[in-house]
Amino acid sequence: MKVHDILNAHFYCDACEMVKCMEEIPVKHYQMPNGYLNNETEVMIKGRCPNCM
């Protein structure tokens, strides 16, 4: 996964191991409880890509 697309979710195909940046799915900003600092949030969606279905 490239750092440039960290604000987007990524999809990992568990069959062919392809990783795709899902530009249409933004990463949500999470409100952290007091005392916690969020430096980075990543979303990885895992499943099967269209080629492996």
PQR file of N, CA, C, O and H, with PARSE charges and radii, in Angstrom:
ATOM      1  N   MET A   1       0.839  -1.176   0.000 -0.4000 1.5000
ATOM      2  CA  MET A   1       0.000   0.000   0.000 -0.0000 2.0000
ATOM      3  C   MET A   1       0.886   1.242   0.000  0.5500 1.7000
ATOM      4  O   MET A   1       1.870   1.312   0.736 -0.5500 1.4000
ATOM      5  N   LYS A   2       0.536   2.204  -0.817 -0.4000 1.5000
ATOM      6  CA  LYS A   2       1.309   3.438  -0.895 -0.0000 2.0000
ATOM      7  C   LYS A   2       0.757   4.463   0.092  0.5500 1.7000
ATOM      8  O   LYS A   2      -0.450   4.526   0.326 -0.5500 1.4000
ATOM      9  H   LYS A   2      -0.264   2.148  -1.415  0.4000 1.0000
ATOM     10  N   VAL A   3       1.631   5.245   0.653 -0.4000 1.5000
ATOM     11  CA  VAL A   3       1.242   6.243   1.652 -0.0000 2.0000
ATOM     12  C   VAL A   3       0.412   7.361   1.027  0.5500 1.7000
ATOM     13  O   VAL A   3      -0.381   7.986   1.731 -0.5500 1.4000
ATOM     14  H   VAL A   3       2.612   5.194   0.463  0.4000 1.0000
ATOM     15  N   HIS A   4       0.565   7.634  -0.260 -0.4000 1.5000
ATOM     16  CA  HIS A   4      -0.130   8.759  -0.894 -0.0000 2.0000
ATOM     17  C   HIS A   4      -1.642   8.637  -0.848  0.5500 1.7000
ATOM     18  O   HIS A   4      -2.329   9.655  -0.929 -0.5500 1.4000
ATOM     19  H   HIS A   4       1.209   7.127  -0.832  0.4000 1.0000
ATOM     20  N   ASP A   5      -2.187   7.441  -0.721 -0.4000 1.5000
ATOM     21  CA  ASP A   5      -3.631   7.239  -0.732 -0.0000 2.0000
ATOM     22  C   ASP A   5      -4.177   6.853   0.640  0.5500 1.7000
ATOM     23  O   ASP A   5      -5.188   6.157   0.727 -0.5500 1.4000
ATOM     24  H   ASP A   5      -1.629   6.614  -0.656  0.4000 1.0000
ATOM     25  N   ILE A   6      -3.539   7.284   1.682 -0.4000 1.5000
ATOM     26  CA  ILE A   6      -3.913   6.867   3.028 -0.0000 2.0000
ATOM     27  C   ILE A   6      -5.297   7.385   3.416  0.5500 1.7000
ATOM     28  O   ILE A   6      -5.904   6.839   4.337 -0.5500 1.4000
ATOM     29  H   ILE A   6      -2.718   7.850   1.612  0.4000 1.0000
ATOM     30  N   LEU A   7      -5.817   8.412   2.752 -0.4000 1.5000
ATOM     31  CA  LEU A   7      -7.132   8.947   3.076 -0.0000 2.0000
ATOM     32  C   LEU A   7      -8.251   8.166   2.399  0.5500 1.7000
ATOM     33  O   LEU A   7      -9.423   8.514   2.544 -0.5500 1.4000
ATOM     34  H   LEU A   7      -5.324   8.855   2.003  0.4000 1.0000
ATOM     35  N   ASN A   8      -7.904   7.124   1.669 -0.4000 1.5000
ATOM     36  CA  ASN A   8      -8.879   6.268   1.013 -0.0000 2.0000
ATOM     37  C   ASN A   8      -8.780   4.855   1.581  0.5500 1.7000
ATOM     38  O   ASN A   8      -7.733   4.428   2.068 -0.5500 1.4000
ATOM     39  H   ASN A   8      -6.952   6.842   1.552  0.4000 1.0000
ATOM     40  N   ALA A   9      -9.910   4.142   1.503 -0.4000 1.5000
ATOM     41  CA  ALA A   9      -9.883   2.734   1.871 -0.0000 2.0000
ATOM     42  C   ALA A   9      -9.120   1.957   0.801  0.5500 1.7000
ATOM     43  O   ALA A   9      -8.977   2.423  -0.330 -0.5500 1.4000
ATOM     44  H   ALA A   9     -10.761   4.489   1.107  0.4000 1.0000
ATOM     45  N   HIS A  10      -8.640   0.788   1.159 -0.4000 1.5000
ATOM     46  CA  HIS A  10      -7.965  -0.101   0.216 -0.0000 2.0000
ATOM     47  C   HIS A  10      -8.646  -1.464   0.261  0.5500 1.7000
ATOM     48  O   HIS A  10      -9.176  -1.872   1.294 -0.5500 1.4000
ATOM     49  H   HIS A  10      -8.757   0.409   2.077  0.4000 1.0000
ATOM     50  N   PHE A  11      -8.624  -2.155  -0.861 -0.4000 1.5000
ATOM     51  CA  PHE A  11      -9.221  -3.485  -0.959 -0.0000 2.0000
ATOM     52  C   PHE A  11      -8.115  -4.494  -1.193  0.5500 1.7000
ATOM     53  O   PHE A  11      -7.256  -4.303  -2.053 -0.5500 1.4000
ATOM     54  H   PHE A  11      -8.193  -1.824  -1.701  0.4000 1.0000
ATOM     55  N   TYR A  12      -8.141  -5.576  -0.417 -0.4000 1.5000
ATOM     56  CA  TYR A  12      -7.174  -6.663  -0.552 -0.0000 2.0000
ATOM     57  C   TYR A  12      -7.920  -7.920  -0.971  0.5500 1.7000
ATOM     58  O   TYR A  12      -8.831  -8.367  -0.274 -0.5500 1.4000
ATOM     59  H   TYR A  12      -8.839  -5.732   0.282  0.4000 1.0000
ATOM     60  N   CYS A  13      -7.534  -8.495  -2.113 -0.4000 1.5000
ATOM     61  CA  CYS A  13      -8.131  -9.741  -2.572 -0.0000 2.0000
ATOM     62  C   CYS A  13      -7.382 -10.898  -1.921  0.5500 1.7000
ATOM     63  O   CYS A  13      -6.176 -11.057  -2.111 -0.5500 1.4000
ATOM     64  H   CYS A  13      -6.794  -8.132  -2.679  0.4000 1.0000
ATOM     65  N   ASP A  14      -8.109 -11.701  -1.153 -0.4000 1.5000
ATOM     66  CA  ASP A  14      -7.449 -12.803  -0.456 -0.0000 2.0000
ATOM     67  C   ASP A  14      -7.174 -14.003  -1.359  0.5500 1.7000
ATOM     68  O   ASP A  14      -6.602 -14.998  -0.912 -0.5500 1.4000
ATOM     69  H   ASP A  14      -9.088 -11.572  -0.998  0.4000 1.0000
ATOM     70  N   ALA A  15      -7.576 -13.915  -2.621 -0.4000 1.5000
ATOM     71  CA  ALA A  15      -7.277 -14.994  -3.564 -0.0000 2.0000
ATOM     72  C   ALA A  15      -6.007 -14.692  -4.368  0.5500 1.7000
ATOM     73  O   ALA A  15      -5.089 -15.511  -4.411 -0.5500 1.4000
ATOM     74  H   ALA A  15      -8.040 -13.107  -2.984  0.4000 1.0000
ATOM     75  N   CYS A  16      -5.955 -13.518  -5.001 -0.4000 1.5000
ATOM     76  CA  CYS A  16      -4.803 -13.180  -5.854 -0.0000 2.0000
ATOM     77  C   CYS A  16      -3.830 -12.206  -5.195  0.5500 1.7000
ATOM     78  O   CYS A  16      -2.780 -11.904  -5.761 -0.5500 1.4000
ATOM     79  H   CYS A  16      -6.700 -12.853  -4.966  0.4000 1.0000
ATOM     80  N   GLU A  17      -4.172 -11.708  -3.993 -0.4000 1.5000
ATOM     81  CA  GLU A  17      -3.338 -10.797  -3.199 -0.0000 2.0000
ATOM     82  C   GLU A  17      -3.163  -9.416  -3.822  0.5500 1.7000
ATOM     83  O   GLU A  17      -2.216  -8.704  -3.488 -0.5500 1.4000
ATOM     84  H   GLU A  17      -5.025 -11.954  -3.533  0.4000 1.0000
ATOM     85  N   MET A  18      -4.064  -9.030  -4.723 -0.4000 1.5000
ATOM     86  CA  MET A  18      -4.054  -7.698  -5.314 -0.0000 2.0000
ATOM     87  C   MET A  18      -4.543  -6.694  -4.275  0.5500 1.7000
ATOM     88  O   MET A  18      -5.462  -6.990  -3.510 -0.5500 1.4000
ATOM     89  H   MET A  18      -4.834  -9.609  -4.995  0.4000 1.0000
ATOM     90  N   VAL A  19      -3.934  -5.509  -4.242 -0.4000 1.5000
ATOM     91  CA  VAL A  19      -4.382  -4.412  -3.393 -0.0000 2.0000
ATOM     92  C   VAL A  19      -4.770  -3.258  -4.301  0.5500 1.7000
ATOM     93  O   VAL A  19      -3.995  -2.848  -5.165 -0.5500 1.4000
ATOM     94  H   VAL A  19      -3.188  -5.269  -4.863  0.4000 1.0000
ATOM     95  N   LYS A  20      -5.982  -2.731  -4.101 -0.4000 1.5000
ATOM     96  CA  LYS A  20      -6.471  -1.630  -4.929 -0.0000 2.0000
ATOM     97  C   LYS A  20      -6.905  -0.483  -4.043  0.5500 1.7000
ATOM     98  O   LYS A  20      -7.605  -0.679  -3.049 -0.5500 1.4000
ATOM     99  H   LYS A  20      -6.612  -3.064  -3.399  0.4000 1.0000
ATOM    100  N   CYS A  21      -6.481   0.723  -4.414 -0.4000 1.5000
ATOM    101  CA  CYS A  21      -6.934   1.934  -3.736 -0.0000 2.0000
ATOM    102  C   CYS A  21      -8.382   2.188  -4.139  0.5500 1.7000
ATOM    103  O   CYS A  21      -8.693   2.277  -5.327 -0.5500 1.4000
ATOM    104  H   CYS A  21      -5.913   0.881  -5.221  0.4000 1.0000
ATOM    105  N   MET A  22      -9.252   2.303  -3.165 -0.4000 1.5000
ATOM    106  CA  MET A  22     -10.669   2.549  -3.416 -0.0000 2.0000
ATOM    107  C   MET A  22     -10.932   4.043  -3.227  0.5500 1.7000
ATOM    108  O   MET A  22     -11.417   4.469  -2.178 -0.5500 1.4000
ATOM    109  H   MET A  22      -8.999   2.230  -2.200  0.4000 1.0000
ATOM    110  N   GLU A  23     -10.611   4.823  -4.241 -0.4000 1.5000
ATOM    111  CA  GLU A  23     -10.690   6.284  -4.146 -0.0000 2.0000
ATOM    112  C   GLU A  23     -12.085   6.784  -3.817  0.5500 1.7000
ATOM    113  O   GLU A  23     -12.234   7.873  -3.261 -0.5500 1.4000
ATOM    114  H   GLU A  23     -10.218   4.477  -5.092  0.4000 1.0000
ATOM    115  N   GLU A  24     -13.118   6.003  -4.153 -0.4000 1.5000
ATOM    116  CA  GLU A  24     -14.496   6.418  -3.901 -0.0000 2.0000
ATOM    117  C   GLU A  24     -14.955   6.140  -2.467  0.5500 1.7000
ATOM    118  O   GLU A  24     -16.082   6.471  -2.099 -0.5500 1.4000
ATOM    119  H   GLU A  24     -12.997   5.119  -4.604  0.4000 1.0000
ATOM    120  N   ILE A  25     -14.076   5.528  -1.655 -0.4000 1.5000
ATOM    121  CA  ILE A  25     -14.421   5.227  -0.262 -0.0000 2.0000
ATOM    122  C   ILE A  25     -13.442   5.964   0.658  0.5500 1.7000
ATOM    123  O   ILE A  25     -12.353   5.459   0.929 -0.5500 1.4000
ATOM    124  H   ILE A  25     -13.161   5.258  -1.953  0.4000 1.0000
ATOM    125  N   PRO A  26     -13.819   7.154   1.139 -0.5600 1.5000
ATOM    126  CA  PRO A  26     -12.908   7.902   2.017  0.2800 2.0000
ATOM    127  C   PRO A  26     -12.822   7.260   3.397  0.5500 1.7000
ATOM    128  O   PRO A  26     -13.752   6.590   3.846 -0.5500 1.4000
ATOM    129  N   VAL A  27     -11.703   7.473   4.054 -0.4000 1.5000
ATOM    130  CA  VAL A  27     -11.520   7.008   5.430 -0.0000 2.0000
ATOM    131  C   VAL A  27     -12.199   8.004   6.356  0.5500 1.7000
ATOM    132  O   VAL A  27     -11.995   9.213   6.248 -0.5500 1.4000
ATOM    133  H   VAL A  27     -10.947   8.017   3.690  0.4000 1.0000
ATOM    134  N   LYS A  28     -13.000   7.484   7.259 -0.4000 1.5000
ATOM    135  CA  LYS A  28     -13.729   8.302   8.218 -0.0000 2.0000
ATOM    136  C   LYS A  28     -12.774   8.871   9.265  0.5500 1.7000
ATOM    137  O   LYS A  28     -11.792   8.228   9.636 -0.5500 1.4000
ATOM    138  H   LYS A  28     -13.166   6.502   7.347  0.4000 1.0000
ATOM    139  N   HIS A  29     -13.068  10.065   9.730 -0.4000 1.5000
ATOM    140  CA  HIS A  29     -12.328  10.648  10.853 -0.0000 2.0000
ATOM    141  C   HIS A  29     -12.998  10.193  12.138  0.5500 1.7000
ATOM    142  O   HIS A  29     -14.189  10.440  12.332 -0.5500 1.4000
ATOM    143  H   HIS A  29     -13.866  10.587   9.429  0.4000 1.0000
ATOM    144  N   TYR A  30     -12.269   9.546  13.002 -0.4000 1.5000
ATOM    145  CA  TYR A  30     -12.809   9.033  14.256 -0.0000 2.0000
ATOM    146  C   TYR A  30     -12.488   9.979  15.395  0.5500 1.7000
ATOM    147  O   TYR A  30     -11.343  10.402  15.554 -0.5500 1.4000
ATOM    148  H   TYR A  30     -11.302   9.346  12.845  0.4000 1.0000
ATOM    149  N   GLN A  31     -13.497  10.314  16.187 -0.4000 1.5000
ATOM    150  CA  GLN A  31     -13.300  11.130  17.373 -0.0000 2.0000
ATOM    151  C   GLN A  31     -12.752  10.227  18.475  0.5500 1.7000
ATOM    152  O   GLN A  31     -13.410   9.274  18.893 -0.5500 1.4000
ATOM    153  H   GLN A  31     -14.427   9.971  16.057  0.4000 1.0000
ATOM    154  N   MET A  32     -11.559  10.531  18.934 -0.4000 1.5000
ATOM    155  CA  MET A  32     -10.905   9.704  19.951 -0.0000 2.0000
ATOM    156  C   MET A  32     -11.317  10.166  21.344  0.5500 1.7000
ATOM    157  O   MET A  32     -11.606  11.345  21.545 -0.5500 1.4000
ATOM    158  H   MET A  32     -11.025  11.305  18.594  0.4000 1.0000
ATOM    159  N   PRO A  33     -11.347   9.244  22.312 -0.5600 1.5000
ATOM    160  CA  PRO A  33     -11.634   9.624  23.701  0.2800 2.0000
ATOM    161  C   PRO A  33     -10.516  10.523  24.245  0.5500 1.7000
ATOM    162  O   PRO A  33      -9.403  10.533  23.719 -0.5500 1.4000
ATOM    163  N   ASN A  34     -10.821  11.254  25.272 -0.4000 1.5000
ATOM    164  CA  ASN A  34      -9.819  12.107  25.921 -0.0000 2.0000
ATOM    165  C   ASN A  34      -8.598  11.283  26.300  0.5500 1.7000
ATOM    166  O   ASN A  34      -8.723  10.170  26.813 -0.5500 1.4000
ATOM    167  H   ASN A  34     -11.725  11.246  25.699  0.4000 1.0000
ATOM    168  N   GLY A  35      -7.423  11.833  26.046 -0.4000 1.5000
ATOM    169  CA  GLY A  35      -6.184  11.164  26.395 -0.0000 2.0000
ATOM    170  C   GLY A  35      -5.582  10.353  25.267  0.5500 1.7000
ATOM    171  O   GLY A  35      -4.471   9.841  25.406 -0.5500 1.4000
ATOM    172  H   GLY A  35      -7.321  12.737  25.629  0.4000 1.0000
ATOM    173  N   TYR A  36      -6.293  10.219  24.137 -0.4000 1.5000
ATOM    174  CA  TYR A  36      -5.792   9.454  22.993 -0.0000 2.0000
ATOM    175  C   TYR A  36      -5.538  10.389  21.821  0.5500 1.7000
ATOM    176  O   TYR A  36      -6.289  11.338  21.600 -0.5500 1.4000
ATOM    177  H   TYR A  36      -7.195  10.634  24.023  0.4000 1.0000
ATOM    178  N   LEU A  37      -4.476  10.118  21.070 -0.4000 1.5000
ATOM    179  CA  LEU A  37      -4.132  10.895  19.884 -0.0000 2.0000
ATOM    180  C   LEU A  37      -4.061   9.956  18.689  0.5500 1.7000
ATOM    181  O   LEU A  37      -3.307   8.984  18.704 -0.5500 1.4000
ATOM    182  H   LEU A  37      -3.865   9.347  21.249  0.4000 1.0000
ATOM    183  N   ASN A  38      -4.834  10.240  17.667 -0.4000 1.5000
ATOM    184  CA  ASN A  38      -4.838   9.450  16.443 -0.0000 2.0000
ATOM    185  C   ASN A  38      -3.865  10.072  15.444  0.5500 1.7000
ATOM    186  O   ASN A  38      -4.109  11.170  14.944 -0.5500 1.4000
ATOM    187  H   ASN A  38      -5.447  11.030  17.655  0.4000 1.0000
ATOM    188  N   ASN A  39      -2.763   9.376  15.151 -0.4000 1.5000
ATOM    189  CA  ASN A  39      -1.790   9.862  14.178 -0.0000 2.0000
ATOM    190  C   ASN A  39      -2.120   9.422  12.757  0.5500 1.7000
ATOM    191  O   ASN A  39      -1.768  10.101  11.792 -0.5500 1.4000
ATOM    192  H   ASN A  39      -2.565   8.484  15.557  0.4000 1.0000
ATOM    193  N   GLU A  40      -2.800   8.278  12.633 -0.4000 1.5000
ATOM    194  CA  GLU A  40      -3.065   7.729  11.307 -0.0000 2.0000
ATOM    195  C   GLU A  40      -4.199   6.712  11.406  0.5500 1.7000
ATOM    196  O   GLU A  40      -4.298   5.974  12.386 -0.5500 1.4000
ATOM    197  H   GLU A  40      -3.086   7.727  13.417  0.4000 1.0000
ATOM    198  N   THR A  41      -5.049   6.681  10.385 -0.4000 1.5000
ATOM    199  CA  THR A  41      -6.129   5.702  10.311 -0.0000 2.0000
ATOM    200  C   THR A  41      -6.063   5.025   8.952  0.5500 1.7000
ATOM    201  O   THR A  41      -5.965   5.694   7.922 -0.5500 1.4000
ATOM    202  H   THR A  41      -4.969   7.280   9.589  0.4000 1.0000
ATOM    203  N   GLU A  42      -6.116   3.695   8.949 -0.4000 1.5000
ATOM    204  CA  GLU A  42      -6.120   2.935   7.701 -0.0000 2.0000
ATOM    205  C   GLU A  42      -7.344   2.034   7.669  0.5500 1.7000
ATOM    206  O   GLU A  42      -7.753   1.486   8.693 -0.5500 1.4000
ATOM    207  H   GLU A  42      -6.195   3.153   9.785  0.4000 1.0000
ATOM    208  N   VAL A  43      -7.927   1.886   6.476 -0.4000 1.5000
ATOM    209  CA  VAL A  43      -9.048   0.975   6.296 -0.0000 2.0000
ATOM    210  C   VAL A  43      -8.665  -0.007   5.200  0.5500 1.7000
ATOM    211  O   VAL A  43      -8.376   0.393   4.072 -0.5500 1.4000
ATOM    212  H   VAL A  43      -7.594   2.331   5.645  0.4000 1.0000
ATOM    213  N   MET A  44      -8.662  -1.302   5.535 -0.4000 1.5000
ATOM    214  CA  MET A  44      -8.377  -2.356   4.568 -0.0000 2.0000
ATOM    215  C   MET A  44      -9.589  -3.276   4.511  0.5500 1.7000
ATOM    216  O   MET A  44      -9.931  -3.938   5.491 -0.5500 1.4000
ATOM    217  H   MET A  44      -8.896  -1.628   6.452  0.4000 1.0000
ATOM    218  N   ILE A  45     -10.230  -3.307   3.349 -0.4000 1.5000
ATOM    219  CA  ILE A  45     -11.374  -4.182   3.120 -0.0000 2.0000
ATOM    220  C   ILE A  45     -10.841  -5.445   2.444  0.5500 1.7000
ATOM    221  O   ILE A  45     -10.123  -5.361   1.447 -0.5500 1.4000
ATOM    222  H   ILE A  45      -9.952  -2.770   2.553  0.4000 1.0000
ATOM    223  N   LYS A  46     -11.186  -6.605   2.977 -0.4000 1.5000
ATOM    224  CA  LYS A  46     -10.674  -7.861   2.458 -0.0000 2.0000
ATOM    225  C   LYS A  46     -11.804  -8.703   1.882  0.5500 1.7000
ATOM    226  O   LYS A  46     -12.905  -8.741   2.431 -0.5500 1.4000
ATOM    227  H   LYS A  46     -11.769  -6.674   3.787  0.4000 1.0000
ATOM    228  N   GLY A  47     -11.525  -9.373   0.779 -0.4000 1.5000
ATOM    229  CA  GLY A  47     -12.521 -10.225   0.136 -0.0000 2.0000
ATOM    230  C   GLY A  47     -11.993 -10.736  -1.191  0.5500 1.7000
ATOM    231  O   GLY A  47     -10.808 -11.047  -1.314 -0.5500 1.4000
ATOM    232  H   GLY A  47     -10.630  -9.342   0.333  0.4000 1.0000
ATOM    233  N   ARG A  48     -12.873 -10.825  -2.191 -0.4000 1.5000
ATOM    234  CA  ARG A  48     -12.500 -11.304  -3.521 -0.0000 2.0000
ATOM    235  C   ARG A  48     -12.742 -10.216  -4.554  0.5500 1.7000
ATOM    236  O   ARG A  48     -13.787  -9.565  -4.542 -0.5500 1.4000
ATOM    237  H   ARG A  48     -13.835 -10.573  -2.091  0.4000 1.0000
ATOM    238  N   CYS A  49     -11.787 -10.018  -5.441 -0.4000 1.5000
ATOM    239  CA  CYS A  49     -11.919  -9.044  -6.518 -0.0000 2.0000
ATOM    240  C   CYS A  49     -12.776  -9.663  -7.641  0.5500 1.7000
ATOM    241  O   CYS A  49     -13.012 -10.871  -7.643 -0.5500 1.4000
ATOM    242  H   CYS A  49     -10.938 -10.547  -5.450  0.4000 1.0000
ATOM    243  N   PRO A  50     -13.242  -8.834  -8.594 -0.5600 1.5000
ATOM    244  CA  PRO A  50     -14.067  -9.358  -9.690  0.2800 2.0000
ATOM    245  C   PRO A  50     -13.379 -10.465 -10.496  0.5500 1.7000
ATOM    246  O   PRO A  50     -14.051 -11.375 -10.982 -0.5500 1.4000
ATOM    247  N   ASN A  51     -12.058 -10.401 -10.644 -0.4000 1.5000
ATOM    248  CA  ASN A  51     -11.347 -11.420 -11.420 -0.0000 2.0000
ATOM    249  C   ASN A  51     -11.304 -12.767 -10.701  0.5500 1.7000
ATOM    250  O   ASN A  51     -11.123 -13.798 -11.350 -0.5500 1.4000
ATOM    251  H   ASN A  51     -11.513  -9.662 -10.249  0.4000 1.0000
ATOM    252  N   CYS A  52     -11.465 -12.784  -9.393 -0.4000 1.5000
ATOM    253  CA  CYS A  52     -11.356 -14.018  -8.618 -0.0000 2.0000
ATOM    254  C   CYS A  52     -12.719 -14.552  -8.172  0.5500 1.7000
ATOM    255  O   CYS A  52     -12.780 -15.584  -7.503 -0.5500 1.4000
ATOM    256  H   CYS A  52     -11.612 -11.947  -8.866  0.4000 1.0000
ATOM    257  N   MET A  53     -13.773 -13.898  -8.515 -0.4000 1.5000
ATOM    258  CA  MET A  53     -15.124 -14.346  -8.125 -0.0000 2.0000
ATOM    259  C   MET A  53     -15.510 -15.606  -8.866  0.5500 1.7000
ATOM    260  O   MET A  53     -16.607 -16.127  -8.668 -0.5500 1.4000
ATOM    261  H   MET A  53     -13.724 -13.060  -9.059  0.4000 1.0000
TER
END
